[in-house]
Amino acid sequence: MTARIQVIESDQAEGKMKELYDRFNGQMANILKIHSLNPKSLEAHLDYYRVIMFGKSPLPRRLREMIATVVSTTNECFY
């Protein structure tokens, strides 16, 4: 499937985006690459994800992962 949103691939990244790709060893998921034109939004997305998945919650992490999987499946999302 071809992306409909323009992205900067890891081999073309510079500056802050290159730093972020390097943190992922160049293996960043496509869902995160959509932020490649705006690295600041990627950092915000990653911070948000950390809070949702790893922050204090009445739901155990295992259950949060299961919810994410069900939602992705329901939405016919690869991610």
MOWO-V443756 format. One record per residue. N is the residue number from 1. RES is the residue in one letter. PSI is psi in radians with two decimals (* if undefined). D_LAST is the distance of its C-alpha to the last C-alpha in Angstrom with 2 decimals. Layout:
BEGIN
N,RES,PSI,D_LAST  N,RES,PSI,D_LAST
END
This chain:
BEGIN
1,M,2.34,12.96  2,T,2.38,14.70  3,A,2.49,13.56  4,R,-0.18,15.82  5,I,2.24,15.92  6,Q,2.34,18.13  7,V,2.73,16.87  8,I,2.11,19.00  9,E,2.81,18.03  10,S,-0.61,19.04  11,D,-0.15,22.25  12,Q,-0.10,23.33  13,A,2.60,22.59  14,E,2.85,25.62  15,G,-2.33,26.72  16,K,-0.69,24.35  17,M,-0.67,21.22  18,K,-0.73,22.45  19,E,-0.75,22.97  20,L,-0.75,19.41  21,Y,-0.74,18.11  22,D,-0.60,20.74  23,R,-0.45,19.44  24,F,0.20,16.24  25,N,0.60,18.57  26,G,0.11,17.20  27,Q,0.77,13.79  28,M,2.38,11.80  29,A,2.57,8.10  30,N,-0.60,8.38  31,I,-0.47,7.25  32,L,-0.51,10.28  33,K,-0.37,12.38  34,I,-0.31,13.06  35,H,0.01,15.46  36,S,-0.42,17.33  37,L,-0.18,20.26  38,N,1.41,20.70  39,P,-0.52,20.27  40,K,-0.66,21.75  41,S,-0.58,18.93  42,L,-0.78,16.46  43,E,-0.74,18.80  44,A,-0.73,18.92  45,H,-0.79,15.15  46,L,-0.70,15.24  47,D,-0.77,18.34  48,Y,-0.79,16.93  49,Y,-0.77,13.97  50,R,-0.73,16.70  51,V,-0.82,18.88  52,I,-0.78,16.51  53,M,-0.48,15.24  54,F,-0.18,18.43  55,G,2.97,21.15  56,K,2.32,23.89  57,S,2.64,22.97  58,P,-0.24,24.59  59,L,2.27,21.31  60,P,2.68,20.72  61,R,-0.72,17.59  62,R,-0.76,16.87  63,L,-0.68,17.00  64,R,-0.71,14.79  65,E,-0.70,11.98  66,M,-0.73,12.89  67,I,-0.80,12.92  68,A,-0.69,9.42  69,T,-0.77,8.39  70,V,-0.76,10.99  71,V,-0.77,10.13  72,S,-0.74,6.60  73,T,-0.79,8.67  74,T,-0.67,11.50  75,N,0.11,9.99  76,E,0.79,8.96  77,C,2.38,5.46  78,F,-0.44,3.78  79,Y,*,0.00
END
